[in-house]
Amino acid sequence: MGRQRRATSLAVLVIAGALAGVSVLAVATGTAAADEHTKDQAANFDGQANLTVNFPYATDHYPGDQNEENGSIEYFASGAEAFEELDAEEGIFLDYVIIDAQWIDYSACDIPNTKAFGIDRGGDNPGTQVDEDLVQKQKNTDFRDDGITINLYDWSDFAGDPPYMAPEDAIVAAQGAGSQDGTCLTVTSEPGWYQIQGFLNGTVADNGPDEQPSSGARTAGVKVNSNYLYVCDCDSRAEAEEQLGPPPGEEPKNTATPGPTATPEPTPTPTAEPDDTATTEPTETPENTPQPTATPEDTPQPTDIPEDTAAPTVTDSNTGGGGGDNGGNSNTGMTPTAGSGPGFGAAVAVFALLASALLTNRRT
């Protein structure tokens, strides 16, 4: 009896193990098919897809330590060019959607905190209104401290078919204010510019939107980065740029202000004033320069003065010669005088000889 029970238990374990192996194999196969284009493997389609993220209220931008669990957020995603590049012109059946944002904590959120999640047919309504609601299509949703992962119903699920998205459609979503349970987000406490990365994975609708894809249908993944959002104690983007500077790769919005252009305009005016002053001063200086040059022309006048004074000098010498005791000294003093006045020195000499002869005659 004991042996029969042990044999039965062993048989049950074997069958259970076999079933588990089949289940694991099925899950692994399904996962491999669905994850052919995982987030890490998928190419980035920033140029061909669009993910616009918006904080609806100024306080949503406040750092987390000022606004804990009080943030709200809105998303708008489209990617017609990406679908075309992936050869998915017929559209895709969505398998799962991933939002990655290491600077946003979604862990306090749940499905009742979701204001909207659905498909906007034609992508012509970038608000929060949807044409097909996806909240009821969520198989399970994981609100993480660094993002959200949403798995949608697949063909194998009894709850219904997976949602279909055409290339021209857009996904619209919003969490926080306006939802059943209100706000739930907490953004980082570190001010700065941040992006969100979105990723969707789906099965290409090779038979059109109304038929289940064939067993060998391809999967496609689209990964795209959002616009930059600022986090700071700011009430506008302009104020954020004053505190943080422009977002990476962008110029400040006020680059074209007339301030910088007005500065160079006055510069030529002061430059012209020194030029005029410098031109006038040199021109006046040469005009005045000839006046000092006239002084050398007048300098010959003092040269004539010695010629006039030479006569009195000679007269003084003659007077001294007549009153002196030494006649040789008076002759020596007359030598330069005779050179300066020709004929006058010879007459004086004759006169002196005559005077000497008269004195000699008187003595004799």
Helices and strands as residue ranges (DSSP letters): H 2-34, E 50-54, G 58-61, E 73-78, H 80-85, E 92-100, E 104-105, G 111-113, E 114-120, G 121-123, E 132-133, G 135-137, E 138-144, E 147-152, E 164-165, E 170-175, E 186-187, E 192-194, E 197-204, E 219-225, E 229-231, H 237-244, H 258-262, H 268-288, H 290-298, H 300-323, H 327-340, H 344-363
